[in-house]
C-alpha cells in the first residue's frame, strides 16, 4: 500500500498546480450552478434538483450539465 503524500511534502510548483486545478474545478461548478439556477425548468433536460446534485461530482458533473443538461434555446 502506498503512502499518501502530505501537503508539506509537495514542491512549491506542485502546490501551485493543485490550487489552480482546484480553483478551475470550483469555478466550473459555480458557473454550472448559476446557469442552472437562472435557467427555466423547460430549458433543462431532466429535473433541476438532480442536475444540482450531479454538478457537485467533481469535473464530470458540471461538464455533463453543460453538454447534456441544457436544452438549446431556439
Long-range contacts (C-beta under 8 A, 24 or more apart in sequence): 25-58, 25-59, 28-59, 28-62, 28-63, 29-55, 29-56, 29-61, 29-62, 31-62, 32-61, 32-62, 32-65, 32-66, 35-65, 35-66, 35-70, 36-65, 36-69, 39-70, 42-71, 43-70, 43-71, 43-73, 44-69, 44-70, 44-71, 45-69, 45-70, 45-71
